[in-house]
Every structure is written in structure tokens, then in C-alpha cells.
């Protein structure tokens, strides 16, 4: 198995028997400003600090690639519900400090004739935990 990285206990890896990776990773950062109205002039901006960084990415889980989608959804949801602060590691690099899962969105893509989920695409949103 080739380990690509991890978000806490949630691993990203590939092997002969399984594919569990991410796509479309986006990292956003911002600054906060207060706007003060001035009579007969344009509003004045005041820098008040930084916003928390955010990262989002997609993961696809499929029994056809050796991954149980329901188990993976449960692992991600457990981390979101408990508010677990986790390190994001890709290769040997740590990205940011710690992150929490703030939101997930799941596309339930394939089912068998017994109602078993076979494939899912999940979007995971993280926020920096300071």
C-alpha cells in the first residue's frame, strides 16, 4: 500500500486492491474589514484581522475500488460530529496546524438491487482550528 497522506485517522492511499484518494483540493484564506460610514464620503475600511483558512476536497469511495463507502462516510461523519481537530498531512508535509470538518456533502452515486450503497462522492469542508 502506498500511503499518500492523512487527515487525522482518515488515510489517503492506493494499493493493488484499493483506491482511497482525494481530488479538487482548494485552500482559501481571507481578511476581515469593518466598514465605517463617513458623511458625504466613501466608507472607510479598517483592517480587523484574518479569517480562518478553509480547505475543501472531494473523495470517491467505491466497492469497485476495494473501499466500503458506508464505512468511510461513517468515519468522516464521526470526525465532524465530535469536532475532532486533526492534522492534514500529504506526503511528508503538514498543511496548516489543525483542522476540523465543518461540512460534508454526499452524492450517493450507485446502489445494488438490495439498496446497498456501492459508490459515493463526498465533499469535505475543513476550517482551521486555532
PyMOL CGO cylinders between C-alpha atoms (Angstrom):
from pymol import cmd
from pymol.cgo import CYLINDER

trace = [
    CYLINDER, 0.00, 0.00, 0.00, 1.27, 3.46, -0.88, 0.3, 1, 1, 1, 1, 1, 1,
    CYLINDER, 1.27, 3.46, -0.88, 0.22, 5.98, 1.75, 0.3, 1, 1, 1, 1, 1, 1,
    CYLINDER, 0.22, 5.98, 1.75, -0.43, 9.39, 0.19, 0.3, 1, 1, 1, 1, 1, 1,
    CYLINDER, -0.43, 9.39, 0.19, -1.43, 11.21, 3.37, 0.3, 1, 1, 1, 1, 1, 1,
    CYLINDER, -1.43, 11.21, 3.37, -3.99, 11.52, 6.12, 0.3, 1, 1, 1, 1, 1, 1,
    CYLINDER, -3.99, 11.52, 6.12, -6.47, 13.79, 7.83, 0.3, 1, 1, 1, 1, 1, 1,
    CYLINDER, -6.47, 13.79, 7.83, -6.16, 12.55, 11.40, 0.3, 1, 1, 1, 1, 1, 1,
    CYLINDER, -6.16, 12.55, 11.40, -7.08, 8.85, 11.26, 0.3, 1, 1, 1, 1, 1, 1,
    CYLINDER, -7.08, 8.85, 11.26, -8.63, 9.18, 7.79, 0.3, 1, 1, 1, 1, 1, 1,
    CYLINDER, -8.63, 9.18, 7.79, -5.96, 7.94, 5.40, 0.3, 1, 1, 1, 1, 1, 1,
    CYLINDER, -5.96, 7.94, 5.40, -5.45, 8.58, 1.69, 0.3, 1, 1, 1, 1, 1, 1,
    CYLINDER, -5.45, 8.58, 1.69, -3.83, 5.60, -0.01, 0.3, 1, 1, 1, 1, 1, 1,
    CYLINDER, -3.83, 5.60, -0.01, -3.62, 3.44, -3.10, 0.3, 1, 1, 1, 1, 1, 1,
    CYLINDER, -3.62, 3.44, -3.10, -2.78, -0.21, -3.46, 0.3, 1, 1, 1, 1, 1, 1,
    CYLINDER, -2.78, -0.21, -3.46, -3.38, -3.08, -5.80, 0.3, 1, 1, 1, 1, 1, 1,
    CYLINDER, -3.38, -3.08, -5.80, -6.70, -3.73, -4.08, 0.3, 1, 1, 1, 1, 1, 1,
    CYLINDER, -6.70, -3.73, -4.08, -7.96, -0.31, -3.04, 0.3, 1, 1, 1, 1, 1, 1,
    CYLINDER, -7.96, -0.31, -3.04, -8.05, 3.33, -4.10, 0.3, 1, 1, 1, 1, 1, 1,
    CYLINDER, -8.05, 3.33, -4.10, -8.83, 5.98, -1.45, 0.3, 1, 1, 1, 1, 1, 1,
    CYLINDER, -8.83, 5.98, -1.45, -7.61, 9.41, -2.53, 0.3, 1, 1, 1, 1, 1, 1,
    CYLINDER, -7.61, 9.41, -2.53, -8.85, 12.99, -2.88, 0.3, 1, 1, 1, 1, 1, 1,
    CYLINDER, -8.85, 12.99, -2.88, -9.42, 15.38, -5.78, 0.3, 1, 1, 1, 1, 1, 1,
    CYLINDER, -9.42, 15.38, -5.78, -10.15, 19.07, -6.32, 0.3, 1, 1, 1, 1, 1, 1,
    CYLINDER, -10.15, 19.07, -6.32, -8.48, 20.36, -3.17, 0.3, 1, 1, 1, 1, 1, 1,
    CYLINDER, -8.48, 20.36, -3.17, -8.96, 24.09, -2.63, 0.3, 1, 1, 1, 1, 1, 1,
    CYLINDER, -8.96, 24.09, -2.63, -7.43, 26.22, 0.14, 0.3, 1, 1, 1, 1, 1, 1,
    CYLINDER, -7.43, 26.22, 0.14, -8.96, 29.64, 0.77, 0.3, 1, 1, 1, 1, 1, 1,
    CYLINDER, -8.96, 29.64, 0.77, -7.81, 32.45, 3.05, 0.3, 1, 1, 1, 1, 1, 1,
    CYLINDER, -7.81, 32.45, 3.05, -9.22, 35.87, 3.77, 0.3, 1, 1, 1, 1, 1, 1,
    CYLINDER, -9.22, 35.87, 3.77, -9.00, 39.08, 5.73, 0.3, 1, 1, 1, 1, 1, 1,
    CYLINDER, -9.00, 39.08, 5.73, -11.69, 40.86, 7.77, 0.3, 1, 1, 1, 1, 1, 1,
    CYLINDER, -11.69, 40.86, 7.77, -12.52, 44.55, 7.41, 0.3, 1, 1, 1, 1, 1, 1,
    CYLINDER, -12.52, 44.55, 7.41, -15.00, 46.81, 9.17, 0.3, 1, 1, 1, 1, 1, 1,
    CYLINDER, -15.00, 46.81, 9.17, -16.69, 49.49, 7.10, 0.3, 1, 1, 1, 1, 1, 1,
    CYLINDER, -16.69, 49.49, 7.10, -17.25, 52.90, 8.69, 0.3, 1, 1, 1, 1, 1, 1,
    CYLINDER, -17.25, 52.90, 8.69, -19.64, 55.35, 7.10, 0.3, 1, 1, 1, 1, 1, 1,
    CYLINDER, -19.64, 55.35, 7.10, -18.33, 58.89, 6.68, 0.3, 1, 1, 1, 1, 1, 1,
    CYLINDER, -18.33, 58.89, 6.68, -20.71, 61.75, 5.94, 0.3, 1, 1, 1, 1, 1, 1,
    CYLINDER, -20.71, 61.75, 5.94, -20.64, 62.69, 2.23, 0.3, 1, 1, 1, 1, 1, 1,
    CYLINDER, -20.64, 62.69, 2.23, -17.62, 60.42, 1.59, 0.3, 1, 1, 1, 1, 1, 1,
    CYLINDER, -17.62, 60.42, 1.59, -16.96, 56.86, 0.64, 0.3, 1, 1, 1, 1, 1, 1,
    CYLINDER, -16.96, 56.86, 0.64, -16.92, 54.46, 3.58, 0.3, 1, 1, 1, 1, 1, 1,
    CYLINDER, -16.92, 54.46, 3.58, -13.56, 53.95, 5.28, 0.3, 1, 1, 1, 1, 1, 1,
    CYLINDER, -13.56, 53.95, 5.28, -12.26, 50.41, 5.71, 0.3, 1, 1, 1, 1, 1, 1,
    CYLINDER, -12.26, 50.41, 5.71, -10.49, 49.24, 8.83, 0.3, 1, 1, 1, 1, 1, 1,
    CYLINDER, -10.49, 49.24, 8.83, -8.50, 46.01, 8.84, 0.3, 1, 1, 1, 1, 1, 1,
    CYLINDER, -8.50, 46.01, 8.84, -9.65, 43.92, 11.83, 0.3, 1, 1, 1, 1, 1, 1,
    CYLINDER, -9.65, 43.92, 11.83, -7.74, 40.67, 11.33, 0.3, 1, 1, 1, 1, 1, 1,
    CYLINDER, -7.74, 40.67, 11.33, -7.70, 37.45, 9.39, 0.3, 1, 1, 1, 1, 1, 1,
    CYLINDER, -7.70, 37.45, 9.39, -10.41, 34.91, 8.70, 0.3, 1, 1, 1, 1, 1, 1,
    CYLINDER, -10.41, 34.91, 8.70, -9.86, 31.25, 9.43, 0.3, 1, 1, 1, 1, 1, 1,
    CYLINDER, -9.86, 31.25, 9.43, -8.43, 29.34, 6.47, 0.3, 1, 1, 1, 1, 1, 1,
    CYLINDER, -8.43, 29.34, 6.47, -10.68, 26.81, 4.77, 0.3, 1, 1, 1, 1, 1, 1,
    CYLINDER, -10.68, 26.81, 4.77, -9.90, 23.72, 2.72, 0.3, 1, 1, 1, 1, 1, 1,
    CYLINDER, -9.90, 23.72, 2.72, -12.31, 21.63, 0.69, 0.3, 1, 1, 1, 1, 1, 1,
    CYLINDER, -12.31, 21.63, 0.69, -11.79, 18.47, -1.33, 0.3, 1, 1, 1, 1, 1, 1,
    CYLINDER, -11.79, 18.47, -1.33, -13.69, 15.57, -2.86, 0.3, 1, 1, 1, 1, 1, 1,
    CYLINDER, -13.69, 15.57, -2.86, -13.24, 11.89, -2.10, 0.3, 1, 1, 1, 1, 1, 1,
    CYLINDER, -13.24, 11.89, -2.10, -14.79, 9.00, -4.03, 0.3, 1, 1, 1, 1, 1, 1,
    CYLINDER, -14.79, 9.00, -4.03, -15.40, 5.65, -2.36, 0.3, 1, 1, 1, 1, 1, 1,
    CYLINDER, -15.40, 5.65, -2.36, -16.48, 2.59, -4.27, 0.3, 1, 1, 1, 1, 1, 1,
    CYLINDER, -16.48, 2.59, -4.27, -16.73, -1.12, -3.61, 0.3, 1, 1, 1, 1, 1, 1,
    CYLINDER, -16.73, -1.12, -3.61, -15.42, -1.49, -7.16, 0.3, 1, 1, 1, 1, 1, 1,
    CYLINDER, -15.42, -1.49, -7.16, -12.13, 0.02, -5.92, 0.3, 1, 1, 1, 1, 1, 1,
    CYLINDER, -12.13, 0.02, -5.92, -12.00, -2.02, -2.71, 0.3, 1, 1, 1, 1, 1, 1,
    CYLINDER, -12.00, -2.02, -2.71, -13.47, 0.58, -0.33, 0.3, 1, 1, 1, 1, 1, 1,
    CYLINDER, -13.47, 0.58, -0.33, -16.68, 0.28, 1.70, 0.3, 1, 1, 1, 1, 1, 1,
    CYLINDER, -16.68, 0.28, 1.70, -18.44, 3.63, 1.11, 0.3, 1, 1, 1, 1, 1, 1,
    CYLINDER, -18.44, 3.63, 1.11, -20.70, 3.35, 4.17, 0.3, 1, 1, 1, 1, 1, 1,
    CYLINDER, -20.70, 3.35, 4.17, -17.75, 2.73, 6.50, 0.3, 1, 1, 1, 1, 1, 1,
    CYLINDER, -17.75, 2.73, 6.50, -15.87, 5.73, 5.07, 0.3, 1, 1, 1, 1, 1, 1,
    CYLINDER, -15.87, 5.73, 5.07, -18.91, 8.02, 5.35, 0.3, 1, 1, 1, 1, 1, 1,
    CYLINDER, -18.91, 8.02, 5.35, -19.28, 6.93, 8.99, 0.3, 1, 1, 1, 1, 1, 1,
    CYLINDER, -19.28, 6.93, 8.99, -15.58, 7.66, 9.71, 0.3, 1, 1, 1, 1, 1, 1,
    CYLINDER, -15.58, 7.66, 9.71, -15.79, 11.15, 8.22, 0.3, 1, 1, 1, 1, 1, 1,
    CYLINDER, -15.79, 11.15, 8.22, -19.11, 11.91, 9.93, 0.3, 1, 1, 1, 1, 1, 1,
    CYLINDER, -19.11, 11.91, 9.93, -17.76, 10.73, 13.29, 0.3, 1, 1, 1, 1, 1, 1,
    CYLINDER, -17.76, 10.73, 13.29, -14.88, 13.22, 13.00, 0.3, 1, 1, 1, 1, 1, 1,
    CYLINDER, -14.88, 13.22, 13.00, -17.34, 16.01, 12.04, 0.3, 1, 1, 1, 1, 1, 1,
    CYLINDER, -17.34, 16.01, 12.04, -19.84, 15.28, 14.81, 0.3, 1, 1, 1, 1, 1, 1,
    CYLINDER, -19.84, 15.28, 14.81, -17.22, 15.00, 17.56, 0.3, 1, 1, 1, 1, 1, 1,
    CYLINDER, -17.22, 15.00, 17.56, -15.39, 18.16, 16.43, 0.3, 1, 1, 1, 1, 1, 1,
    CYLINDER, -15.39, 18.16, 16.43, -12.09, 16.32, 16.32, 0.3, 1, 1, 1, 1, 1, 1,
    CYLINDER, -12.09, 16.32, 16.32, -9.16, 18.65, 15.48, 0.3, 1, 1, 1, 1, 1, 1,
    CYLINDER, -9.16, 18.65, 15.48, -6.86, 16.83, 13.05, 0.3, 1, 1, 1, 1, 1, 1,
    CYLINDER, -6.86, 16.83, 13.05, -3.60, 17.35, 11.19, 0.3, 1, 1, 1, 1, 1, 1,
    CYLINDER, -3.60, 17.35, 11.19, -3.67, 17.30, 7.38, 0.3, 1, 1, 1, 1, 1, 1,
    CYLINDER, -3.67, 17.30, 7.38, -0.60, 15.53, 6.04, 0.3, 1, 1, 1, 1, 1, 1,
    CYLINDER, -0.60, 15.53, 6.04, 0.14, 14.96, 2.35, 0.3, 1, 1, 1, 1, 1, 1,
    CYLINDER, 0.14, 14.96, 2.35, 3.33, 13.08, 1.62, 0.3, 1, 1, 1, 1, 1, 1,
    CYLINDER, 3.33, 13.08, 1.62, 5.65, 14.17, 4.41, 0.3, 1, 1, 1, 1, 1, 1,
    CYLINDER, 5.65, 14.17, 4.41, 4.29, 17.74, 4.58, 0.3, 1, 1, 1, 1, 1, 1,
    CYLINDER, 4.29, 17.74, 4.58, 1.92, 19.07, 7.23, 0.3, 1, 1, 1, 1, 1, 1,
    CYLINDER, 1.92, 19.07, 7.23, -0.58, 21.60, 5.86, 0.3, 1, 1, 1, 1, 1, 1,
    CYLINDER, -0.58, 21.60, 5.86, -1.65, 24.25, 8.34, 0.3, 1, 1, 1, 1, 1, 1,
    CYLINDER, -1.65, 24.25, 8.34, -1.86, 23.40, 12.02, 0.3, 1, 1, 1, 1, 1, 1,
    CYLINDER, -1.86, 23.40, 12.02, -5.04, 21.51, 12.81, 0.3, 1, 1, 1, 1, 1, 1,
    CYLINDER, -5.04, 21.51, 12.81, -8.37, 21.33, 11.02, 0.3, 1, 1, 1, 1, 1, 1,
    CYLINDER, -8.37, 21.33, 11.02, -11.96, 20.45, 11.87, 0.3, 1, 1, 1, 1, 1, 1,
    CYLINDER, -11.96, 20.45, 11.87, -14.58, 19.13, 9.47, 0.3, 1, 1, 1, 1, 1, 1,
    CYLINDER, -14.58, 19.13, 9.47, -17.31, 21.76, 9.28, 0.3, 1, 1, 1, 1, 1, 1,
    CYLINDER, -17.31, 21.76, 9.28, -19.46, 20.36, 6.48, 0.3, 1, 1, 1, 1, 1, 1,
    CYLINDER, -19.46, 20.36, 6.48, -19.89, 17.35, 4.24, 0.3, 1, 1, 1, 1, 1, 1,
    CYLINDER, -19.89, 17.35, 4.24, -21.96, 16.83, 1.13, 0.3, 1, 1, 1, 1, 1, 1,
    CYLINDER, -21.96, 16.83, 1.13, -22.53, 13.36, -0.29, 0.3, 1, 1, 1, 1, 1, 1,
    CYLINDER, -22.53, 13.36, -0.29, -23.51, 12.29, -3.82, 0.3, 1, 1, 1, 1, 1, 1,
    CYLINDER, -23.51, 12.29, -3.82, -24.83, 8.73, -3.45, 0.3, 1, 1, 1, 1, 1, 1,
    CYLINDER, -24.83, 8.73, -3.45, -23.94, 7.53, -6.94, 0.3, 1, 1, 1, 1, 1, 1,
    CYLINDER, -23.94, 7.53, -6.94, -24.60, 3.78, -7.20, 0.3, 1, 1, 1, 1, 1, 1,
    CYLINDER, -24.60, 3.78, -7.20, -26.73, 1.20, -5.37, 0.3, 1, 1, 1, 1, 1, 1,
    CYLINDER, -26.73, 1.20, -5.37, -27.28, -2.50, -5.95, 0.3, 1, 1, 1, 1, 1, 1,
    CYLINDER, -27.28, -2.50, -5.95, -30.74, -4.09, -6.25, 0.3, 1, 1, 1, 1, 1, 1,
    CYLINDER, -30.74, -4.09, -6.25, -30.81, -4.67, -2.46, 0.3, 1, 1, 1, 1, 1, 1,
    CYLINDER, -30.81, -4.67, -2.46, -30.33, -0.97, -1.65, 0.3, 1, 1, 1, 1, 1, 1,
    CYLINDER, -30.33, -0.97, -1.65, -26.66, -1.33, -0.67, 0.3, 1, 1, 1, 1, 1, 1,
    CYLINDER, -26.66, -1.33, -0.67, -24.58, 1.76, -1.39, 0.3, 1, 1, 1, 1, 1, 1,
    CYLINDER, -24.58, 1.76, -1.39, -21.84, 0.87, -3.86, 0.3, 1, 1, 1, 1, 1, 1,
    CYLINDER, -21.84, 0.87, -3.86, -20.29, 4.25, -4.70, 0.3, 1, 1, 1, 1, 1, 1,
    CYLINDER, -20.29, 4.25, -4.70, -20.32, 7.72, -3.19, 0.3, 1, 1, 1, 1, 1, 1,
    CYLINDER, -20.32, 7.72, -3.19, -18.59, 11.02, -3.85, 0.3, 1, 1, 1, 1, 1, 1,
    CYLINDER, -18.59, 11.02, -3.85, -18.20, 13.15, -0.72, 0.3, 1, 1, 1, 1, 1, 1,
    CYLINDER, -18.20, 13.15, -0.72, -17.14, 16.77, -0.48, 0.3, 1, 1, 1, 1, 1, 1,
    CYLINDER, -17.14, 16.77, -0.48, -15.39, 17.59, 2.78, 0.3, 1, 1, 1, 1, 1, 1,
    CYLINDER, -15.39, 17.59, 2.78, -15.04, 21.17, 4.09, 0.3, 1, 1, 1, 1, 1, 1,
    CYLINDER, -15.04, 21.17, 4.09, -12.40, 21.94, 6.71, 0.3, 1, 1, 1, 1, 1, 1,
    CYLINDER, -12.40, 21.94, 6.71, -11.77, 25.03, 8.81, 0.3, 1, 1, 1, 1, 1, 1,
    CYLINDER, -11.77, 25.03, 8.81, -8.52, 25.88, 10.57, 0.3, 1, 1, 1, 1, 1, 1,
    CYLINDER, -8.52, 25.88, 10.57, -8.69, 25.12, 14.29, 0.3, 1, 1, 1, 1, 1, 1,
    CYLINDER, -8.69, 25.12, 14.29, -6.76, 27.75, 16.22, 0.3, 1, 1, 1, 1, 1, 1,
]
cmd.load_cgo(trace, "trace")
